[in-house]
Amino acid sequence: MGYKYDAEERVLARFAAFSDSQFPGLDAPARASVEAWITSARERGVKPATLQGLAAPVRELARWLGRRGVPAYVLPSGALPRPARYVPHIYTDLELAALFTQTDRCRYDSQVPFRHLVMPVLFRTIYACGLRASEARLLRFGDVDPDAGVLAIRDGKGGKDRQVPVSAPLRERLADYHGRVAGRTGGDWFFAGTSGRPLTLANIDKNFRRFLWQARIPHGGRGHGPRVHDLRHTMAVNNVRSWFTRDEDVGALLPVLQAYMGHSSIADTDYYLRLTAESYPQVTTQIHRAFGDVVPRLAAGPCYGD
């Protein structure tokens, strides 16, 4: 159905090993094994969101078995605490300028010899194109056409491919970067890490946190942001804001934004109406005039934007 199911597969493998160890002979999830699995996670001090991620695949496995006539314990909905909603950080124009200035000051490192070239282009590409960090880091040289100014995003969320046109200033940066690193990284990854491999998400986040600190942008700690992914949210909000400012037909442009960002549903893109209203109250009246009461306060709605 388009889902990679990588993390869920690992969770089920761990649950199977746990059950074999603690409850040998079980053929399906039982109440005792599921509750022991959750207790074990709580004793490790995992956060509510992680606990949900450990329980959900086991719950779905039990439902799948039940539909096939195999008795299995289904953990009831609401049995676990709901994780607090993360409200995206929408970077101000000054914050974006300060962040990108610090990426430009990234220094050469002999252990990561292309880092000082990668970072200024990587984070500008994530923001300007509204990419997920995983989409940016897995770009190959063949996916970037600096002459046409188009990125080919392959196997994105939901297994979808899409083409993303870039702005003229970013196209120039991509072309300059391409000319400086192509054929020198030992691999085919556009944003190379070490030994020709792509950057890891952990490496991207580590560098991002350093740039935030250097730009004097406060960070609330793990789970509180700002995050790299919030650059994607900010790009969407800034586009919606500019459309309202120019009095354009936002209803007609939202599907364009949906395709550009690779959303599977227009509901994911509608989320940015709420974010825009919350981040820029001066356009709230325009949003309500155009869309009525479909823009409740952000705290009342789920975090659809991905």
Residue pairs with C-beta under 8 A, 6 or more apart in sequence:
2 158
2 159
2 160
3 158
3 159
4 159
7 53
8 56
8 57
11 53
11 54
11 57
11 58
12 57
12 58
12 61
15 29
15 37
15 54
15 57
15 58
15 61
18 33
18 36
18 37
18 40
19 26
19 29
19 33
19 37
22 33
22 36
23 30
23 32
23 33
23 36
26 33
27 70
28 62
28 65
28 70
28 71
28 72
28 73
29 58
29 61
29 62
29 65
29 72
29 73
30 72
30 73
31 73
33 73
34 55
34 58
34 62
34 73
34 75
37 54
37 55
37 58
38 51
38 54
38 55
38 75
38 80
41 50
41 51
41 54
42 51
46 54
47 83
47 223
48 80
48 81
48 82
48 83
48 84
49 83
49 223
51 80
51 81
52 80
52 82
52 83
55 75
55 79
55 80
58 75
59 74
59 75
61 72
62 72
62 73
62 74
62 75
63 72
63 74
65 71
65 72
66 72
66 74
85 299
85 302
85 303
86 223
86 224
86 225
86 303
87 298
87 299
87 303
88 225
88 227
88 229
88 230
88 233
88 234
88 275
88 303
88 305
89 225
89 226
89 227
89 230
89 233
89 234
90 230
90 233
90 234
90 237
90 275
90 279
91 99
91 217
91 226
91 230
91 231
91 234
95 215
95 217
96 127
96 234
98 215
98 216
98 217
99 123
99 211
99 212
99 215
99 217
100 120
100 123
100 124
101 215
102 211
102 214
102 215
103 119
103 120
103 122
103 123
103 124
103 211
104 120
105 214
106 115
106 116
106 119
106 120
106 207
106 211
107 116
108 115
108 116
109 115
109 116
111 194
112 193
112 194
114 181
114 184
114 185
114 192
115 207
117 177
117 180
117 181
118 177
118 181
118 191
118 192
118 199
119 207
119 211
120 173
121 173
121 174
121 177
121 191
122 136
122 137
122 191
122 199
122 204
123 208
123 211
123 228
123 231
124 170
124 173
125 131
125 136
125 151
125 166
125 170
125 174
126 133
126 136
126 228
126 231
126 232
127 231
127 232
127 234
127 235
128 166
128 167
128 170
128 235
129 136
129 151
129 164
129 166
129 170
129 235
129 260
130 232
130 235
130 236
130 260
130 261
131 151
131 153
131 164
131 232
132 156
132 157
132 229
132 232
132 262
132 306
133 201
133 204
133 205
133 228
133 229
134 201
135 153
135 156
135 262
136 191
137 189
137 191
137 198
137 199
137 200
137 201
137 204
138 154
138 189
138 198
139 151
139 153
139 189
139 190
139 191
140 188
140 189
140 190
141 178
141 182
141 188
141 189
141 190
142 152
142 188
143 151
143 152
143 153
143 154
143 190
144 151
144 152
144 174
144 178
144 190
145 151
145 152
146 171
146 174
146 175
146 178
147 175
149 165
149 166
149 167
149 168
149 170
149 171
149 174
150 163
150 164
150 165
150 166
151 163
151 164
151 166
152 161
152 163
152 164
153 161
153 162
153 163
153 164
153 262
154 161
155 161
156 162
156 262
157 262
157 264
157 306
158 262
158 264
160 262
160 264
162 259
162 260
162 262
164 260
166 174
178 190
181 192
185 192
185 196
186 192
186 195
186 196
187 195
187 196
187 197
187 198
188 196
189 196
189 197
189 198
189 199
191 198
191 199
192 198
192 199
193 199
193 200
193 203
204 228
205 228
208 228
209 219
212 219
212 226
213 219
217 226
219 225
219 226
232 261
233 272
233 275
233 305
236 257
236 261
236 269
236 272
236 275
236 305
237 272
237 275
237 276
237 279
237 280
239 253
239 257
240 250
240 257
240 272
240 273
240 276
241 276
241 279
241 280
241 283
243 250
243 253
244 250
244 276
244 283
244 286
244 287
244 290
245 283
250 273
250 290
251 290
251 291
254 266
254 269
254 270
255 266
255 269
257 263
257 269
257 272
258 265
258 266
258 268
258 269
261 269
263 269
263 306
267 304
268 304
268 305
268 306
269 305
270 294
270 304
271 301
271 303
271 304
271 305
272 305
273 287
273 291
273 294
273 295
274 295
274 296
274 297
274 298
274 301
275 298
275 305
276 283
276 287
277 283
277 284
277 287
277 288
277 295
277 298
278 297
278 298
284 295
287 295
288 295
